[in-house]
């Protein structure tokens, strides 16, 4: 036997960087050569390449569209080289390069030209890792990620993508490496596709995480979606179940009941620091104690939204607060932070008698603040006789982060996101909150709540249409995958998983399953029941929706927003007396709220087609505060029901210049200017306005051709432009993409839009058939809308249309 065949193969570990040019085969031959030469020059210019080459520790393996570099120095060498290449490629957009890195066994061989070469599993797997990426990605195998995780400078840039199947059924655990100026933060298409497939068969594996403390952000999303814009603007709150009184209504929760003995509310702590900016810190101390207590199943703990209404330094009537919140005990305190020390005072009070049951001062180094919070929570549980499981005790003792600067950035981001209560605010505040969180997570990559809040913010930006792109959704996915990797069993993770499925994919059954898991470790989290109610509503389960929202209200009795949502449930079912009662209760919490006062006045519009209460309320608001116009009067569709040019002009002047987001798509001012001009008979002005609106919506659809909300809006615009065939195709396509059977809220909204399209293009029969179908399900297309809105004028006098009106009219008007 020849000696060369008799010798053993000598294996060593090589650190392999594999890279290629995406779309190389589609280039012209001349372009291929040019691109390869550019890539070669960039790679050879990197410091890692030059050093390893000089030391004889590098082997180059060319391929048709890229190549492999085998470093025999350290596992960090190919990572540093990839980072250098990626930074250089930022100035070469014509070079879409992807990279994969793996450390594994390689053996040196000679090729047919007697040149040194490398083979082995290390080379093959590096190529498989690279194959999973898209342009700009630097993907790492788990082995490499584990190796460089010991270097603190790399940890913030490592993002777990989980396992993916490659060729021949092999599964690889991948990590995405990126930073501000290198890599690609989006989840690779192949990984995303695998994740979606896995989600259909099993809800658990890669579903992302978010946090309880940031749920006001999600509430804002749903609030904007269900805000009472005109039906033509595709209002979301519509439903597919016949109206029927629920067995239990909001009246039951309004009755005075004895508070459970093991019930408590943690009131906002007073900030005694000389620096008032430390108010963020005081809020954080209070919120951490509340969060710890809320994890104890043996207690009833009131949610943050309700207790934050008592944030004032004025003397508190504790008995009254206890009654309003339905609890037997209250915890209040103060926080003083100076230099590197903190003093926390806490005292437990029996709200029924004003008696002090327990009090203690804590003077500690600032770094001990989280330990103080845990001690207070355990002391309160002991005072109330609550039983703690081992898991609950461990959860309470776990600090959210060890970096107080990261925690401060997180608190500021949370405050910004919670204040994003309207599309105008959200458009500006949410991106700023995300930037703060990026800084916090760069300091502490293990900060679960930071990752969760970041995921929620990106998902909300996507849902609300500020950036409704796959790239934005992938940012959310990256953040939540990291959170789930950090604490896969955390209740906050499952709650966020529900949020991601809801906002990112409209996967309501998947979200419902995740909420059930979240409830196991978050027994006092009102949002679990709240979001279950929203899912019930979208699926047309109206009794269940009411019950779950009421359960949320029991844990969050001063939640103004939840009361509005319950009112919306009644409105869709045309249960107007119930709706009035709930809105009046909401006004006892925020008496001067302009939106709720208008909402209350609109009940008479919906119920009796009476526009006068709306006019009277609007005039009163203007008299109280002329600057409130933009908050109270931007509903052009409702203003048109007044049937005066002055009312239409007034509403247009108050409509936001940059439009209003509904269903994730922006309804530009030009659209409403076109609607008003059409009603006034100014064809030229209508054409101009609709044309401008069309150009804006077309840009969105170029990027997302199957975006149902944008298609539905474009259909109405084309109907206004007289483009009948296009309008019908677009309106019908939107309804096909998101039918009522799939989503009771948006599905009905798009169905209403299609009815308007039919009416505007002269298809009277189809319009009436569409309206008749809509009116058989709960809907915000009310008697008042059909009676007074101008878009239905072409149908008036038709016996079929008048019959629908008669069926909806209140008994005293039939």
N, C-alpha and C positions, 0 to 999 in steps of 0.2 A: 504494500500500500504506500503511495507517495507520502512523503513527510508532511506536506502542507495539509493533507486530508486527515492525517493521523494526529495533528496537534489539536489542543483544546481551544475553543473560542474564549478569548479573554474579554471579560465584561468589566466595565467601570460605570460610574454614575456620571451622566452628562446633564447639564442644565440647558435645556433647549428652548430657543425662541424661534417659533415658526411664524412666518408672515407671508401674506400674498395680497394682490390687488383685486379688489372686488369688481366684478364685471369685466375682467381682463379680456375674456374671449370675445366680447362684443366690440372691442376696439379694432380699428384698422391696423394692419401690420406695422405701418410706420408709427402709429400712435403707441402700439405695444412696446416697441423698441425705445421710444422716447420716455415713456412712463417708467420702464424698468431701469433706464439709465438714471432718471431722477431719483428713484427709490434707492438705487445703489449708492449714489452720492450722499444721500441723507444718512443712510445706515453707516457708511464708512466714516462719516464725519463725527460720529458719536464717540464720546470719551471711552466708554466701556469697550467698544469695538477696537479702538486703537490700542488701548492698554493690553487687552487680552491677546490681540494679534502680535504685539511686540514681545509678549512673554511666551508666545507659542502655546497659549492655552485656549485657542479658538480654532474651530473648523467650520468652513463655509460650505453649505450644501445648496447649490442652486436648483431651483425648480422652474417650470415654464413661466409662472406668473409671480414669483417671489423667491423664497428660499428659507433656509434654516441656518441658524447660528448655534453651534454647540459650544457652550462655555464649560471649561474644566477648572473653574476657579471657585465660585461660590454660588448658591441659589439666588443671591441678590443680584448678581451680574446681569442675567437676562432681563430682570425686572427693571433695573436702572436703564439698561439699553432701550427697552421698549418705551419707557417714560421719555427718554431723550428723543426717540424717533417720533413719538406722538406729538410732542411739543413742536418739533420742526414741521410736522405735517399740517399744523394749524394754518400755516401760510401757503399750503398747497392743496386747496380744495379739489383740484383735479385728480388727486391721488387718494382714492378711497381704500385705505389699507386696514386690514384686520390682523391681529396678532394673537398667538396662543403660546403659553409657557408651561412646561412640565419638566420635572427632574426624574430621571429614570435610567435604567440600564441601557447602555449603548456599547457597541463593539466596533473597533476600527477594522475596516476591510479595504481591499483594493478593488477599484472598479475595472471595467474592461480596458481602460486606458492606463492601468497600473498606477492610478492616482489614489491618494489616501481618501477614504470616505468613511461614513459612519452608518450603521444600521442598528436596529434593535427597537425594543418596546418604547424606550424614551422618545425616539424620533416619531414613531407612529402615533403615540398618544398625544404628543404636542400638536401634531397635525389635526387630530380629532378635536382637541380642545379649540384650536383656531377655527375649525369648520363650523363650530356652533355660534360664532360671532358674526356681527355685521360690520359695516365700515366704521372705523374709529374704535372698535372694541379692543381691549387688552384683557383676554380671559386667562385665568390661572387654574391649574388643577388644584385640588385640595392639598396635595402634598406640598406644592410650592407656597400656597397660602399659609399653611401651618408653619413652614420654615421662616417666612418673612414676618409672620405675626409677632415674632419676638422683637422686631424692630419697631419702636413706638411711632416712628415717622410714617410707617406704612399702614398701621391699623385703621386710621380714619378713612383710608382709601380702598379698603377691602370690603366688598359687598357680596354676601352669600347668595348665589342663584339656585342652590339646591342641586339635585341630580338631574341629568338629562341623558337620554339614550342616544348613542351614536351608532356607528356601523356595527353590524354583526351582533346586535343586542347588547353591546357593552354599555354600561352606565357609568358616567363620570360626574363627580361632584365638582361643580364649577364656581369660581369667584370672578366677579367683575372688578377690575382695577381702574379707578378714575379719580381725578381731582378737578380743581377749577380750570386748569390749563392743559390737561391731558386726559385721554380716554374718552369713552362714550358712556354717559350715565344711564341710557335707556336699556331696558331688559332686551336681550337679543331676540329676534323674531322666532328662532327655533325654540328657545327656552320658553318664550311666551306661549307658543302654540302647544308645546308639551304640557305646560301648566294648565291651559284651558281644557285640554283633553283630560288631564288628571282630575280637574275640578268637576267635570261632568260625571266621572265615575266614582269619585271619592272627594268629599268636601274638605278634608282636613289638610293635605300635605303642605301646600305653599301659601295658603291663605294668610293675608297679612294682618298686622296688629295695629291698634291705635289705643287711645287712652280715654278713660272716663273723664278726666279733668278737662279735656278739650271738647267735650261733646256739645258745648254751646256753638261750636263751629258748625257741626252737622245740623244742629237745630236751625241755624241761620240758613243753611242750604235748603232745608225743607220749607222754611218759612217763605223764602223768596219764591220757591216753586209754587207755593199755595197762596201767595198774596193775591188779593182780589183785583187783578187787572181785568180789563174788558175781555169778554169771551173771544172777540176777534183777535186779541193778543195771545190767545192760547193759554188761558188760565188752567192750572194743573189740577185743581181739586174737583174731579168729577168721578162718578162711581157707578158700578154695575149691579146694584142689588135693589129690589123693590123697597120702598120706604115702609118701615114697620117699627113701632116703638120698641126699644130694647127693654129687657126685663128690669135692668138697673139703669138709671139715668143719673145725670150729674146732680140731681136733687139729693140723692142719697149721700153724696159726699159733702153736701152743704150742711147736713144736720150736725148738730153739736153732739159729739161722742166723747166719752171719757178716754183720756190719753192712756196708752199702755204704760205700765210701770217702767218697763225697760225701753224707754224711748227718749231720744235726745236730739237737740239741735246745737251745732257748734257755731256760735255767732262770730262775726268778723272780729279779729283781734285789733286792738288799738295800737297804732304806731307811735311809740314814745321817743323814737330816735330824732335827733336834731336835724338830720337830713331827711326831708320828707320823701325823697326818692326811695327810701327804704320801705315805703308803703307796699311796694311789690313784695318785699321780704316778709313783712307782717302777714300779708295775705297768704303767702306761701306756707308759713308756719300753721296758720289756722286751717288751711286747706289740706295739708298733710295729716293733721290730727283727724279731721273729718273723714278723709279717705281711709285712714287706718281703722277708725271705728266702723265705717260702712262695710268693711269686710267681715264683720262679726255677725253671723246669722242670727244670734240670739238677741240682737238689738234691732230697734227701728231707728234709723238715722235719717234726718231730713237732708235733702240734697242741697248742693251749693247754691243753685239759682235762687232758691227761696230765702236762704239765710243771708245772702249778700245784700238783700234789700234793707237790712238793718245796720249797714255800715255807716255809722255816725258816732261822733264823740258826745252827742247830747245824751242826757240821762234816758235810759230805756225803761219802759214799763214792761217788766219781765213777765208778769202774769198775763198781760195782754198778748205778748209775743208767743208765750207758750200756748195760749188758746188758738191764736191764728195759725200756728204751725202744727197743732195737735200733738204736742209732746209734754211729758211730765218733767223733763229736766233740760237745763240749758247750761252750756259751757261758754264762758266768756274769759277774756284775758287781754294781755298786752305784750308787746315785744319792743325791746330797746336794744339797738345794735350800735356798738361803738368800737372802732378799731378792730381788734380781733377777738372781741368778747360779745356775748349776747346774754340778755336777761329776759326770761320768759316768765310771766305770771299767769296762772290759770286757776279758775275757781268754778266749782260745780254748784249749781243752784237748783233747788226744787221750784219749778215754775208755778206750782199750785199754791205754795205758801211763802215764796220769796226766801226761804231758809237756805243758808249756805251749808252744804254738805261736805265740801272738801276744798282745800286751797293749798297751793304750794308755789314757791318761787324757785327758779332755776337760774343760777349764775354759772355760766360755763364758757369755755373757749368757743369761738364761733364754729369751729369744726365739729363740735358736739351737738349742733342744733338738731340734726335728724334723730340722734339718740334721745334728746329731750322730748321730741314729738312722740316717739314710740313709748317712752315712759309715761307720758301723760295719757296716751290712749289706753295703755294697760291699766293705769290707775283708775280711769273712769270706768272701764269695763268691770273692774273689781268692785268699785263702789256701787254699781248698778246690779251686781250679782250675775253678770253675763258669763256664760261658759264659753271658753275659747278652745277650739280644736288646735292640734299641733300645727296644722297648715296655716290656720289663721294667726297663730302666734308668730310663726316664721315670717308670714307676709308683713305683719306689723313691724317686725324688727329689721326688715330689709330697708336700707337707705336708698332713695331714688338715684343718688349720684354721690360721688366723693369729691366733686369739684364745685365749689360754691359759686365760682364765676359762671360756669356752665348753667348752674341752677338759676342764677339771676337772669341770664339771657333767656332761658326757657320761660321764666315767669313773665318777662316783658313780651315775649312772643305770644304767650297765652293770653295776655291782656289785649294785645292787638287783635288776635283772632276772635276773641269773644266780643270785641267791639265792632266786628265786621257784620253788622246787623242789616245791611242793605246792599244792593248791588254796587252803588256808588262807593260806599265805604270799603266793601270787600275787594273791589278791583285794585285799590291802592294798599290796603292794610295787609291783606293776605300775603302778597309777595314780600313785603317788608318783614313780616313774621317769619317767613321761610328763611330769609337771609339771617335773621338772628339765630334761628335754630341750626343753620349750617355752622355758624361760629361755635355754638354750644357743643355740637356733636364732634367738631374737630378737636375740642378740648377733652371730651369724654365719649368715645365711641361706644361705650357700654351703657349709655344713658337711655334706658328703655322708653321712658315717657317722652323724651325728646324725639326719638325716632317715630313714636306713635303720633305725636302732634304734627310732625312734619308730613307724615303720610296723610293725615286727615286734611291738612291744608292743601297739599297737591291734589288730592281727590276732589276737594271742594272747588278749587280753581277749574278743574276739568269739568265737573258737573254743571257749574254755573255758567260755563261758556266763556270765561275770561281767557282760557287757553284750552279749548276742547280738542286736544290733539293726542294721538297715541303717545307721543313723547312725554307729555305731562302726566299721563296715567302711569307710564313706566317709572317716572320719578316717584310716584306714590308707591308703586310696587316694590321698587328698590328699598325704600325706607321701611316698609312694613315687613318685607322679608327679613331684613336685618333685625327688626324688633322681635319677630317670631323666633328667629334663631337664638336671640339672647334669652328669651323666657317663653318657650313654646306653650307652657301650661297657664300662663297668666290670663286672668279673666279679661283684663284690658285688651289683650291680644285678640281674643275671640270677639269682643265687642267691636274692635276695629275691623276685624275680618268681615263682620256683618256690614259695617259701613262701606268697606271697599267693594264688596259684592253688590251692594245697593247702588252706590254712586257710580261705580265703574262699569258694571255689567248688567244692572237691573236683574240680577239673579236673586229674586225674592225668596225662593225656597232655600237657597244656600245661605242667605242672610238670616233667615229664621232659624236654621239649624245652629248657626254660630251664636245667635243670641241665647239659645237654650243652653249652650255650653258656657257662655259668659255668666249666666245667672247662677251657676254653681258656686262661683267664687266671688260674685258681686251681688249678694242678696239684697242690698239696700240701694242699688243703682237704679234710679227712676228711669234712666234712658233705656234700659233693657226693655221695660214695658212700653215706654213711649215709642220706640222704634218698631217694636212688634205691632203696635197699633197702626203705625204708618204703613207697614207691610200689609196688614189686614185691609186697610183702606184701599191700597192699590190693587189688592186682589178681590175687592168687592165684598169683604166680610164685615159688614157694617156693625152688627151687634158686637162682634169680637173687637172691632176697632174701638168702639165706645168703652167697652169693659177694660181693655188694656190701657187706654189713655186715662181712665179714671184711677187705675192702680198706680200709674205713674204720678198722678196728681196727689195720691195719698202720701207718697214719699216726697213730693215737691209741691205742696199745697199753694204756694204763692207764685207758681210758674205761670206768668202772664201768657207766654207763648202757647203752652199746652192748652190753656183755656180757649185761646183763639182757635186752635186746631179742633177741639171738641165742637166749638161753634160751627166750624166748617163742615164737620161730619153731619151735623143736624141740617145745615143749609143745603147740602147736596141731596138730602132726603126730603127736603121741603118741610122740615119740622120746625117751623119758624118760631113758635112760642118757646120751644126749648132753646133755640138759638139766641133769642132775645135775653132769656134768663142768664145764660152763660156769659154773654157779652157784658151784661150789666155787672155780673160778678167780677169780670176782668177789669172793668172800670173802677171798681172799689180798690183795686191794687194800684193801677196807674190812672187816676181820674182824668187827667188832661190829655191822655194819649190821642193824638189827632187821627191816626189810622183807625183805631178802634171806634172812635166816635163816628167817623165816616162809615165804617163797617156796620155799626149799629143802625145808622140812618138808611143804609142800603137794604136792610131787611125789608123795609116797607116798599122799596123799589121792586125787589124780587117777588115779594108776596102779593102786593096789590098794584104794581105798576105805578106807584106814587113817588114822583121825583121830588116833591116839595120838602120832605124831611132832609134829603141830601142837600138841597139848596140852602135850607135854613141852617143846617149844621155847618156847612162850608162858610156861609156868611158870618156865623158866630166865631168860627176859628180865625177868619181873616181879621175880624174886629179885635179879637184878643191879641193876635200876633201876626201882623202882615207878612213877616218873614217866614211864616209857617206854610205859605202857599205851595212851595215846592214839595213839602212833605204830605200835604193833604189833597192836592188837586193836580195830579199828573195822569189821571185816568181819562184819556181823550174819548174812549168809547162811551163811558158813562156821561161825560159832558155832552156828547152828541144827542143823548136822549132828551136833553133840554130843548133841542130843536131851535137853537138860536146861534147865529154866527159868532155873537159875542162870547157865548159859553165855550164854543169850540176854540176860538182864538185864545181865551183865557187859559184853557187846559194846555194848549200847544205851547204857550209861553212858559208854563211851569214844567213841561216835560223835559227830562234831562237831555242836554245837547248830545251826549254820547250814547243815547238810547237806554233801553231797559231790557235786561236779560230775562227771558222766559223760556223754559224747557231747554236751557243751555244755549239758546241762540239769541242774538241781540236784535230787538225790534227797534230799528233806527227811527229817529224823529222824522226822516223823509217818508217813511211808510205812513205815519199818521197824518202828515201834511197831505199826502195823496188821498187818504180816506176822506179827510175834511173837504178837500177841493172837489172830489168826486161828488160828495153830497151837495155841495154848493153849486154844482153844475159847471165848474171851471175846468173844462176838459184839458186845455193846454197846461195849466198848472198841475193837474193831476198826473198827466203824462210825464212831466218833468220830475216831479217828486217821486213817483213810482220808479222811474228810470234810475234815479240816483240810489234808491233803496235796493233795486235789483242788482246793481253793480256791487254793492257791499255784500249782499247775501251770496252772490255768485262766487266771490272770493272764498268764502267759507266752504262752499260745495265743491270747489276745485280740489280742496285738500281732503274733504270728507263727502264723497258723492252719495253715500247712503245715510247721511245725517237727517233723520226723520223730521226733526223740528225745523231745520233750515229748508227742507223740501216743502213742508207745509206752508211756511211763510212765503217762500218763493211762489208757490201756487196762488196764494192770495194776491201777491203783487202782480203776477202775470194776468190774473183775472182782471185786475184794475187797469192793466195796460191793453186789455182786449186780446191777449194771446190765448185764446180759448183752449186749443189743443194742448199747449204746454202746461197751462194751469190745471187742466183735468188730470193730465199724466202725473204731475208733481203732487197734487193733493191726494190722489189715489195711492200713489207710491208711498207717501208718508203713512197712510192708514194701513197699508200692507206691512210696512216695516214694524210698526208698533200698533197693532190692533187693540181694541178694548179688552179682548180676551187675555192679552199679555200684560196690559197695564191699564187699570181702570181710570187712572187720572189723566195721563198724557194721551192715552188712546181716545178718550172721549173728547179731549181738547182738539185733537187732530180731526176727529169726526165732525166737530162743530165747524172747524175751518173749511172742511170740504163742503159742508152745507152752504157756507158763505160763497165759496167758489162757484158752486152750482147756481146760486141766486144771481151772482154778478155776471156770469156768462150766458144767462138766459135759459138755463136748464131748470125751469120751474118745477116740473114733475119730480126730477131727481132731488131737488132741494127739499121739497115737502116730504118725500119719502125718507130722506136722510134725517130731517128734524123729527119725524114721527118715530124713527128707530131710536134716536137719542133720548127722546122724552120717555121711553119705556124703562130707562135706567136712571138711577140717581145722577143728577147733572146740575151744573150751574147755569145751564141755558134755561132760565126761569121764565115765568109768566111776564115779568117786567121786561126782560131782555127781548122776548119775541114781540111784545106789545109796543115797545118804544124804540128799539134800536133801528137806525136807518137802513142797515144792510138787508133787512127783511122787507123793505117797502114794496119790492116787486111782487111779493107773494100775497100782499093784503087783498082782501076781497075774494080770494079763492076759497070755496067752501071747505076744502080739506084743511087749509091752514087755519081758518077761523074755528074749525072744530077742535084743533089742537089747542088753540088759545082758550076756548071755552072749558076744555077739560082741565086746564091748569089754573083757571081763575078761582079766587077764593069764593066760598059759597055765597057770600053776600053780594057778589058781583055777577053771578051767573044768571 
